[in-house]
Amino acid sequence: QLLGQAYIHRDHVALVSFRGQDADLLLPATRSLVQTKKKLAGMLGGGGTPLATGMAACRQEALRARRQGLTALVVLLTDGRANVARDGSANRDQAKEDASAMARQFRAEGISSMVVDTGRRASTDLKELASMMAGRYQILPNARADQLSQMVGDALRPRSIA
């Protein structure tokens, strides 16, 4: 549904996956619904969460989109367990500090963001991260596609209230 709306509104979608020790740009910003669906279906979860590394890759894509005259919204879907630092070490404290530093950079550069917490319980760390980014925080423990679509759609196209 979200991809269909992106297609209708001629939005561009980019996909960044972060797991283990790395972040990978799976798909640069595109309007291709077919490419996006194919890459999204192949995304894997599990393993360590190099949150700051993923955020850095998202930042690069957002800045690239901005240079092309596009408006970017970074949507981070994560369980909130940042446990891999930018240097690849399994140091939770450093991983959290690295993510905080990236969040402050998002805010300083005016990158619009939304943090979607897929954990079973609301994460204080993710709420703080969203706040540092000047972004929205949403909890979606069962990560239903229709709910995610609604959240992101609302963030992209805020409704006026009369």
Residue frames as a rotation matrix with the C-alpha (Angstrom) as fourth column:
GLN 1
0.571 0.821 0.000 0.00
0.821 -0.571 0.000 0.00
0.000 0.000 -1.000 0.00
LEU 2
0.481 -0.469 -0.741 2.76
0.130 -0.797 0.589 2.43
-0.867 -0.380 -0.323 0.94
LEU 3
-0.617 -0.750 0.236 4.68
0.313 0.041 0.949 1.65
-0.722 0.660 0.209 -2.24
GLY 4
-0.159 0.668 0.727 1.50
0.984 0.050 0.170 2.12
0.077 0.742 -0.666 -4.26
GLN 5
0.802 0.437 -0.408 0.99
0.511 -0.855 0.088 5.55
-0.310 -0.279 -0.909 -2.69
ALA 6
-0.003 -0.891 -0.454 4.62
0.068 -0.453 0.889 6.44
-0.998 -0.028 0.062 -3.37
TYR 7
-0.648 -0.196 0.736 4.09
0.689 0.262 0.676 5.49
-0.325 0.945 -0.035 -7.02
ILE 8
0.319 0.880 0.351 0.88
0.941 -0.338 -0.008 7.54
0.112 0.333 -0.936 -7.29
HIS 9
0.893 0.029 -0.449 2.50
0.197 -0.923 0.332 10.60
-0.405 -0.385 -0.830 -5.72
ARG 10
0.747 -0.650 0.144 5.68
0.154 -0.041 -0.987 10.10
0.647 0.759 0.069 -7.78
ASP 11
0.740 -0.506 0.443 7.74
-0.622 -0.261 0.738 9.78
-0.258 -0.822 -0.508 -4.61
HIS 12
0.113 -0.789 -0.603 11.18
-0.520 0.471 -0.713 8.24
0.847 0.394 -0.357 -4.70
VAL 13
0.928 0.129 0.349 12.00
-0.365 0.500 0.786 5.34
-0.072 -0.857 0.511 -2.38
ALA 14
-0.029 -0.952 -0.304 15.48
-0.645 0.250 -0.722 4.22
0.763 0.175 -0.622 -1.31
LEU 15
0.936 0.324 -0.135 16.23
-0.132 0.681 0.721 1.17
0.325 -0.657 0.680 0.82
VAL 16
-0.155 -0.964 0.214 19.09
-0.720 -0.038 -0.693 0.82
0.677 -0.262 -0.688 3.29
SER 17
0.795 0.322 -0.514 19.58
0.058 0.803 0.593 -2.39
0.604 -0.501 0.619 5.24
PHE 18
-0.115 -0.858 0.501 21.69
-0.765 -0.245 -0.595 -2.50
0.633 -0.452 -0.628 8.39
ARG 19
0.937 0.293 0.190 22.54
-0.348 0.729 0.589 -5.69
0.034 -0.618 0.785 10.22
GLY 20
0.590 -0.787 -0.181 25.60
0.766 0.616 -0.183 -7.52
0.256 -0.030 0.966 11.44
GLN 21
-0.083 -0.685 -0.723 28.35
0.701 -0.556 0.446 -4.89
-0.708 -0.470 0.527 11.20
ASP 22
-0.898 -0.370 0.239 27.35
0.402 -0.466 0.788 -3.21
-0.180 0.803 0.568 7.96
ALA 23
0.130 0.895 -0.426 24.82
-0.035 -0.425 -0.904 -1.00
-0.991 0.133 -0.024 6.26
ASP 24
-0.740 -0.332 0.585 24.07
0.520 0.270 0.810 -1.56
-0.427 0.904 -0.027 2.60
LEU 25
-0.339 0.620 -0.708 22.30
-0.691 -0.675 -0.260 0.69
-0.639 0.401 0.657 0.14
LEU 26
-0.386 0.268 0.883 20.04
0.388 0.915 -0.108 -1.92
-0.837 0.301 -0.457 -1.41
LEU 27
0.081 0.500 0.863 18.31
0.993 -0.111 -0.029 0.53
0.081 0.859 -0.505 -3.70
PRO 28
-0.916 -0.348 -0.201 19.19
0.355 -0.935 -0.001 4.14
-0.187 -0.072 0.980 -4.51
ALA 29
-0.342 0.833 -0.435 16.24
-0.180 -0.512 -0.840 6.56
-0.922 -0.208 0.325 -4.70
THR 30
-0.993 0.097 0.068 13.91
0.094 0.297 0.950 5.36
0.072 0.950 -0.304 -7.43
ARG 31
-0.329 0.944 -0.015 10.28
-0.898 -0.318 -0.304 5.55
-0.292 -0.087 0.952 -8.50
SER 32
-0.416 0.111 -0.902 10.31
-0.564 0.747 0.352 1.94
0.713 0.656 -0.248 -9.70
LEU 33
0.328 0.666 0.670 7.65
-0.944 0.253 0.211 0.01
-0.030 -0.702 0.712 -7.81
VAL 34
0.881 0.002 -0.474 8.90
-0.139 0.957 -0.255 -3.31
0.453 0.291 0.843 -9.20
GLN 35
-0.071 -0.992 -0.109 12.52
0.050 0.106 -0.993 -2.75
0.996 -0.076 0.042 -8.13
THR 36
-0.389 -0.049 0.920 11.46
-0.814 -0.449 -0.369 -1.56
0.431 -0.892 0.134 -4.70
LYS 37
0.640 0.705 0.306 9.18
-0.768 0.582 0.267 -4.54
0.011 -0.406 0.914 -4.06
LYS 38
0.699 -0.432 -0.570 11.88
0.072 0.836 -0.544 -6.96
0.711 0.339 0.616 -5.21
LYS 39
-0.373 -0.906 0.199 14.55
-0.087 -0.179 -0.980 -5.47
0.924 -0.382 -0.013 -2.93
LEU 40
-0.176 0.395 0.902 12.15
-0.951 -0.305 -0.052 -5.16
0.254 -0.867 0.429 0.01
ALA 41
0.830 0.536 -0.155 11.16
-0.501 0.838 0.215 -8.81
0.246 -0.101 0.964 -0.28
GLY 42
0.479 -0.728 -0.491 14.83
0.313 0.664 -0.679 -9.81
0.820 0.172 0.546 -0.13
MET 43
-0.033 -0.501 0.865 15.68
-0.675 -0.627 -0.389 -7.84
0.738 -0.596 -0.318 3.02
LEU 44
0.080 -0.046 -0.996 16.86
0.499 0.866 0.000 -9.94
0.863 -0.497 0.092 5.93
GLY 45
0.587 0.105 0.802 16.67
-0.590 -0.623 0.513 -9.23
0.554 -0.775 -0.304 9.64
GLY 46
0.956 -0.185 -0.228 18.46
0.289 0.730 0.619 -10.59
0.052 -0.658 0.752 12.65
GLY 47
0.099 -0.995 0.006 22.00
0.856 0.082 -0.510 -10.34
0.507 0.056 0.860 13.92
GLY 48
-0.447 -0.381 -0.809 23.64
0.777 -0.614 -0.140 -7.29
-0.443 -0.691 0.571 15.42
THR 49
0.647 0.698 0.307 22.22
0.762 -0.597 -0.249 -3.81
0.010 0.395 -0.919 14.95
PRO 50
-0.528 -0.840 -0.121 24.75
0.819 -0.542 0.187 -1.24
-0.222 -0.001 0.975 13.71
LEU 51
0.433 0.889 -0.152 22.20
0.824 -0.458 -0.333 1.55
-0.366 0.018 -0.931 14.11
ALA 52
0.343 -0.350 -0.871 24.62
-0.107 -0.936 0.334 4.47
-0.933 -0.022 -0.359 13.67
THR 53
-0.761 -0.626 0.170 26.12
0.050 0.205 0.978 2.87
-0.647 0.753 -0.124 10.55
GLY 54
-0.310 0.759 0.572 22.62
0.946 0.307 0.106 2.48
-0.096 0.574 -0.813 9.11
MET 55
0.605 0.530 -0.594 21.78
0.532 -0.824 -0.193 6.06
-0.592 -0.199 -0.781 10.04
ALA 56
-0.202 -0.772 -0.603 24.96
-0.162 -0.581 0.798 7.28
-0.966 0.259 -0.008 8.31
ALA 57
-0.846 -0.060 0.530 23.95
0.465 0.406 0.787 5.47
-0.263 0.912 -0.315 5.10
CYS 58
0.166 0.978 0.128 20.44
0.978 -0.147 -0.145 6.95
-0.123 0.149 -0.981 5.35
ARG 59
0.383 -0.116 -0.917 21.92
0.200 -0.958 0.205 10.40
-0.902 -0.262 -0.343 5.88
GLN 60
-0.698 -0.708 -0.106 24.02
0.005 -0.153 0.988 10.07
-0.716 0.689 0.110 2.73
GLU 61
-0.592 0.555 0.584 20.93
0.803 0.352 0.480 9.08
0.061 0.754 -0.655 0.71
ALA 62
0.440 0.789 -0.429 18.87
0.816 -0.551 -0.176 11.92
-0.375 -0.273 -0.886 2.21
LEU 63
0.069 -0.503 -0.861 21.55
-0.045 -0.864 0.501 14.47
-0.997 0.005 -0.082 1.35
ARG 64
-0.883 -0.336 0.329 21.86
0.265 0.221 0.938 13.03
-0.388 0.915 -0.106 -2.17
ALA 65
-0.120 0.931 0.345 18.09
0.993 0.105 0.061 13.36
0.021 0.349 -0.937 -2.59
ARG 66
0.480 0.264 -0.837 18.25
0.462 -0.887 -0.014 16.96
-0.746 -0.380 -0.547 -1.34
ARG 67
-0.478 -0.750 -0.458 20.95
-0.087 -0.478 0.874 17.80
-0.874 0.457 0.164 -3.92
GLN 68
-0.874 0.215 0.436 18.61
0.486 0.355 0.799 16.41
0.017 0.910 -0.415 -6.60
GLY 69
-0.777 0.573 0.262 15.84
-0.498 -0.813 0.303 18.73
0.386 0.105 0.916 -5.43
LEU 70
-0.055 0.752 -0.657 13.86
0.177 0.654 0.735 16.02
0.983 -0.076 -0.169 -3.64
THR 71
0.069 0.149 0.986 12.45
-0.924 -0.362 0.119 16.12
0.375 -0.920 0.113 -0.11
ALA 72
-0.436 -0.336 -0.835 13.66
-0.093 0.940 -0.329 13.19
0.895 -0.066 -0.441 1.97
LEU 73
0.447 0.460 0.767 12.03
-0.873 0.036 0.487 11.47
0.197 -0.887 0.418 4.92
VAL 74
-0.596 -0.664 -0.452 14.20
-0.458 0.743 -0.488 8.87
0.659 -0.084 -0.747 6.66
VAL 75
0.577 0.760 0.298 12.13
-0.750 0.349 0.561 6.12
0.322 -0.548 0.772 8.27
LEU 76
-0.606 -0.795 -0.029 14.17
-0.676 0.533 -0.508 3.95
0.420 -0.289 -0.861 10.64
LEU 77
0.669 0.726 -0.158 12.54
-0.543 0.623 0.562 0.60
0.507 -0.290 0.812 11.42
THR 78
-0.406 -0.872 -0.274 14.39
-0.296 0.409 -0.863 -0.99
0.865 -0.269 -0.424 14.31
ASP 79
0.460 0.486 -0.743 13.95
0.521 0.530 0.669 -2.94
0.719 -0.695 -0.010 17.51
GLY 80
0.819 -0.065 0.570 16.16
-0.329 -0.868 0.373 -0.33
0.470 -0.493 -0.732 19.16
ARG 81
0.849 -0.521 0.090 18.97
0.205 0.482 0.852 -2.56
-0.487 -0.705 0.516 20.28
ALA 82
0.731 -0.679 -0.066 21.96
-0.459 -0.417 -0.785 -0.59
0.506 0.604 -0.616 18.97
ASN 83
0.847 -0.386 0.365 24.71
-0.123 0.525 0.842 -3.05
-0.517 -0.758 0.398 19.82
VAL 84
0.270 -0.800 0.536 27.35
0.947 0.321 0.004 -2.59
-0.175 0.506 0.844 17.12
ALA 85
0.294 -0.258 -0.920 29.45
0.147 -0.939 0.310 0.60
-0.944 -0.227 -0.238 17.15
ARG 86
0.870 0.041 -0.492 30.56
-0.433 -0.416 -0.800 2.41
-0.238 0.908 -0.344 13.97
ASP 87
-0.095 -0.982 -0.163 34.00
-0.992 0.079 0.100 0.82
-0.086 0.171 -0.982 14.34
GLY 88
0.046 0.211 -0.976 32.37
-0.522 0.838 0.156 -2.64
0.852 0.503 0.149 14.16
SER 89
-0.904 -0.420 -0.076 32.91
-0.143 0.467 -0.873 -3.49
0.402 -0.778 -0.482 17.82
ALA 90
-0.027 0.899 -0.438 30.19
0.470 0.398 0.788 -5.07
0.882 -0.185 -0.433 19.93
ASN 91
-0.855 -0.297 -0.424 30.28
0.517 -0.434 -0.738 -2.22
0.035 -0.851 0.525 22.44
ARG 92
0.038 0.997 0.060 26.71
0.971 -0.051 0.235 -1.24
0.237 0.049 -0.970 23.41
ASP 93
0.317 0.054 -0.947 27.70
0.567 -0.811 0.144 2.01
-0.760 -0.583 -0.287 25.13
GLN 94
-0.676 -0.627 -0.388 29.73
0.020 -0.542 0.840 3.16
-0.737 0.560 0.379 22.13
ALA 95
-0.714 0.485 0.505 26.97
0.678 0.297 0.673 2.01
0.176 0.822 -0.541 19.75
LYS 96
0.335 0.872 -0.356 24.46
0.931 -0.364 -0.016 4.15
-0.144 -0.326 -0.934 21.66
GLU 97
0.087 -0.387 -0.918 26.79
0.207 -0.894 0.397 7.18
-0.974 -0.224 0.003 21.63
ASP 98
-0.889 -0.420 0.185 27.44
0.231 -0.061 0.971 6.71
-0.396 0.906 0.151 17.90
ALA 99
-0.294 0.872 0.392 23.68
0.914 0.135 0.384 6.63
0.281 0.471 -0.836 17.22
SER 100
0.460 0.433 -0.776 23.19
0.708 -0.706 0.026 9.75
-0.536 -0.561 -0.631 19.36
ALA 101
-0.407 -0.701 -0.585 25.91
0.091 -0.668 0.738 11.57
-0.909 0.247 0.335 17.42
MET 102
-0.874 0.152 0.461 24.23
0.481 0.139 0.866 10.65
0.068 0.979 -0.195 14.13
ALA 103
0.117 0.986 -0.116 20.86
0.992 -0.111 0.056 11.80
0.042 -0.121 -0.992 15.49
ARG 104
0.240 -0.105 -0.965 22.32
0.378 -0.906 0.192 15.19
-0.894 -0.410 -0.178 16.37
GLN 105
-0.818 -0.567 -0.102 23.74
0.086 -0.295 0.952 15.41
-0.569 0.769 0.290 12.86
PHE 106
-0.451 0.756 0.473 20.29
0.866 0.245 0.435 14.68
0.213 0.607 -0.766 11.36
ARG 107
0.468 0.663 -0.584 18.84
0.805 -0.592 -0.027 17.52
-0.364 -0.458 -0.811 13.44
ALA 108
-0.109 -0.611 -0.784 21.65
0.152 -0.790 0.594 19.95
-0.982 -0.054 0.178 12.55
GLU 109
-0.950 -0.310 0.026 21.22
0.048 -0.063 0.997 19.22
-0.307 0.949 0.075 8.83
GLY 110
-0.364 0.894 -0.260 17.42
-0.772 -0.446 -0.453 19.39
-0.521 0.036 0.853 8.95
ILE 111
-0.818 0.079 -0.570 16.86
-0.328 0.749 0.576 15.83
0.472 0.658 -0.586 7.74
SER 112
0.073 0.936 0.345 13.24
-0.980 0.003 0.201 14.83
0.187 -0.353 0.917 8.34
SER 113
-0.773 -0.421 -0.474 12.96
-0.325 0.905 -0.275 11.54
0.545 -0.059 -0.836 10.16
MET 114
0.433 0.841 0.324 10.68
-0.841 0.248 0.481 9.04
0.324 -0.481 0.815 11.80
VAL 115
-0.778 -0.624 0.066 11.74
-0.594 0.699 -0.398 6.25
0.203 -0.349 -0.915 14.15
VAL 116
0.393 0.884 -0.255 9.48
-0.743 0.468 0.479 3.20
0.542 0.001 0.840 14.07
ASP 117
-0.510 -0.518 0.686 10.09
-0.851 0.420 -0.315 0.99
-0.125 -0.745 -0.656 17.09
THR 118
0.118 0.532 -0.838 9.35
-0.628 0.694 0.352 -2.64
0.770 0.485 0.416 16.22
GLY 119
-0.874 -0.478 -0.093 10.27
-0.201 0.528 -0.825 -3.92
0.443 -0.702 -0.557 19.68
ARG 120
-0.323 0.771 -0.548 7.73
0.703 0.584 0.407 -5.57
0.634 -0.254 -0.731 21.97
ARG 121
0.423 0.388 -0.819 7.83
0.843 -0.500 0.199 -2.65
-0.332 -0.775 -0.538 24.40
ALA 122
0.929 -0.069 0.362 8.42
0.094 -0.906 -0.413 1.05
0.357 0.418 -0.835 23.84
SER 123
0.186 -0.955 -0.232 12.13
0.955 0.231 -0.184 1.82
0.229 -0.187 0.955 23.92
THR 124
0.748 -0.012 -0.664 13.23
0.335 -0.857 0.393 4.85
-0.573 -0.516 -0.636 25.93
ASP 125
-0.309 -0.949 -0.058 16.45
0.330 -0.164 0.930 4.88
-0.892 0.268 0.364 23.88
LEU 126
-0.532 0.144 0.834 14.52
0.845 0.022 0.535 5.11
0.059 0.989 -0.133 20.60
LYS 127
0.651 0.756 -0.058 12.23
0.757 -0.643 0.118 7.83
0.052 -0.121 -0.991 21.96
GLU 128
0.447 -0.583 -0.678 15.33
0.171 -0.689 0.705 9.82
-0.878 -0.431 -0.208 22.94
LEU 129
-0.570 -0.677 0.465 16.91
0.552 0.103 0.827 9.14
-0.608 0.729 0.315 19.55
ALA 130
-0.007 0.667 0.745 13.82
0.961 -0.203 0.191 10.45
0.278 0.717 -0.640 17.72
SER 131
0.840 0.309 -0.447 13.82
0.471 -0.824 0.315 13.52
-0.271 -0.475 -0.837 19.95
MET 132
0.003 -0.933 -0.360 17.52
0.219 -0.350 0.911 14.16
-0.976 -0.081 0.203 19.24
MET 133
-0.671 -0.212 0.710 16.74
0.702 0.126 0.701 13.90
-0.238 0.969 0.065 15.52
ALA 134
-0.651 0.610 -0.452 13.76
-0.480 -0.792 -0.377 16.27
-0.588 -0.028 0.808 15.89
GLY 135
-0.759 0.346 -0.552 11.78
-0.377 0.458 0.805 13.40
0.531 0.819 -0.217 14.40
ARG 136
0.278 0.930 0.241 8.65
-0.892 0.156 0.424 11.44
0.357 -0.333 0.873 15.16
TYR 137
-0.881 -0.421 0.217 8.58
-0.473 0.810 -0.347 8.30
-0.030 -0.408 -0.913 17.30
GLN 138
0.260 0.945 -0.199 6.06
-0.920 0.305 0.247 5.53
0.294 0.119 0.948 16.71
ILE 139
-0.618 -0.373 0.692 5.82
-0.562 0.825 -0.057 2.11
-0.550 -0.424 -0.720 18.27
LEU 140
0.355 0.660 -0.662 4.67
-0.922 0.362 -0.134 -0.70
0.151 0.658 0.737 16.00
PRO 141
-0.142 -0.536 0.832 5.48
-0.758 0.599 0.256 -3.98
-0.636 -0.595 -0.492 17.77
ASN 142
0.173 0.253 0.952 3.92
0.253 0.923 -0.291 -6.25
-0.952 0.291 0.096 15.16
ALA 143
-0.624 -0.582 -0.521 5.05
-0.252 -0.481 0.839 -4.14
-0.740 0.655 0.153 12.19
ARG 144
0.114 0.749 0.652 1.85
0.663 0.432 -0.612 -4.50
-0.740 0.502 -0.448 10.19
ALA 145
-0.657 -0.454 0.602 2.25
0.750 -0.311 0.584 -3.16
-0.077 0.835 0.545 6.67
ASP 146
0.143 0.790 0.596 -1.04
0.738 -0.486 0.467 -1.22
0.659 0.373 -0.653 6.69
GLN 147
0.810 0.114 -0.575 -0.16
0.535 -0.546 0.645 0.58
-0.240 -0.830 -0.503 9.94
LEU 148
-0.195 -0.960 -0.199 3.34
0.619 -0.278 0.735 1.41
-0.761 0.020 0.648 8.70
SER 149
-0.468 0.095 0.879 1.88
0.836 -0.274 0.475 2.69
0.286 0.957 0.049 5.45
GLN 150
0.612 0.776 0.152 -0.50
0.645 -0.601 0.471 4.99
0.457 -0.191 -0.869 7.32
MET 151
0.589 -0.446 -0.674 2.26
0.522 -0.426 0.739 6.34
-0.616 -0.787 -0.018 9.60
VAL 152
-0.499 -0.857 0.131 4.67
0.629 -0.254 0.735 7.10
-0.596 0.449 0.665 6.80
GLY 153
-0.237 0.513 0.825 1.91
0.844 -0.312 0.436 8.51
0.481 0.800 -0.359 4.59
ASP 154
0.797 0.544 -0.261 0.86
0.595 -0.635 0.494 10.86
0.103 -0.549 -0.829 7.40
ALA 155
0.242 -0.800 -0.550 4.47
0.469 -0.400 0.788 11.97
-0.850 -0.448 0.278 7.88
LEU 156
-0.643 -0.506 0.575 4.91
0.722 -0.150 0.676 12.63
-0.255 0.849 0.462 4.16
ARG 157
-0.566 0.552 0.613 1.64
0.251 -0.592 0.766 14.44
0.785 0.587 0.196 3.66
PRO 158
-0.892 0.223 -0.393 0.53
0.366 -0.150 -0.918 16.12
-0.264 -0.963 0.052 6.89
ARG 159
-0.159 0.930 0.330 -3.18
0.870 -0.026 0.492 16.75
0.467 0.366 -0.805 6.97
SER 160
-0.822 0.008 0.569 -4.55
-0.183 -0.950 -0.251 20.18
0.539 -0.311 0.783 7.69
ILE 161
-0.539 0.650 -0.536 -7.00
0.842 0.412 -0.348 20.31
-0.006 -0.639 -0.769 10.56
ALA 162
-0.572 0.418 0.706 -9.96
0.062 -0.836 0.545 22.64
0.818 0.355 0.453 10.14
